[in-house]
């Protein structure tokens, strides 16, 4: 059995967890904080759960009955159980009218609680079976031409030449996910097997398993398609955040510190990211970051970066001089990319611009490190170290870079306080 609990009271959460474990030792409980995590995504139907338990109320004026009304209105939402006080007949009657159950605090330790959960589980099992066999259910599990069982398509986010990206709900993960589908064909000029890139990305993320790295849930292959299932980021990427409003120096340094710490985990696993850019820095709902897109990482040949025709795979604006010239690279190449992002976050512009990619690659090697505006000029030495043309003159490790960025943030905040 799998249960989603919407509750703020940590003692009650622990009590319900113990109660479930004593009844069903293998039951799984997921807790959602309505205060810190907010409302459930409007597309979410909790299809991977057998029941959703709702606290009657929580600090800040939140009321479970109000949530129950909204959630019950979502066609196909999981069975709802309101954890009421047992003395409000009107609440109990309205909950029943919504097709939900009410369990009082006094009933949590009795048979009524387990009877309600068993009834909810039975109802959800029947609903899943009906949905999967229905025409609507089969169509909802289609992602373009691919049929991916146990994932409900919500919408397509992006259509590419080789892959399509969707938002879906995963029964197994019990959450919304991003599902990337690739077509099984090798097109002329394609630099690398897209299936191999999916497999590599999955293996790398699974091996690192660090907070600053995207969570990957599943990898699948059929006769004609492959798909990769990963964490979904409703807040989008760092590029989107930068376009929404200018970042303060404090925000720019905080993001840079998080990226450096994530790179520390990545490099410790023997992996180079090799395509670090704002579009590959995702933002979670709590504001933390996650690195994505390890398709060009690890053991992919450097020859795949610059082809004989001069086409660059990756992003020239963020490439280190040695990567742009197909020379051997190490962890310090990723730190150079971090320096480019720091400059962009501080100024709103890229340090090197040109009319074509190869000209940008040339500027990375030959042009001096650009100067920061006067208002953030105190950060210039830090930027010079990150963007040194020679790798030996950069920070030796991501940990060293994170430590320097942290010191810079402390100095910046102290200067703000004195001002």
Secondary structure, 3 states (H helix, E strand, C coil): CEEEEECCCHHHHHHHHHHHHHHCCCCEEEEECCCCCCCCCCCCCCCCCCEEEEECEECCCEEHHHHHHHHHCCCCCCCEEEEECCCCHHHHHHHHHCCCEEEEHHHCCCHHHHHHHHHHHHHHHHHHHHHHHCHHHHHHCEECCEECCCEEEEEEEEECCCEEEEEEEECCCCEEEEEEEEECCCCCCCCCCHHHHHHHHHHHHHHHCCCCECCEEEEEECCCEEEEEEECCCCCEHHHHHHHCCCCHHHHHHHHHHHHHHHHHHHHCCCCCCCCCHHHEEECCCCCEEECCCCCCCCCCHHHCECCCCCECCCHHHCCHHHHCCCCCCHHHHHHHHHHHHHHHHHCCCCCCCCCHHHHHHHHHHCCCCCCCHHHHHHHHHHHHHCCCCHHHCCCCHHHHHHHHHHHHHHHHHHHHHC
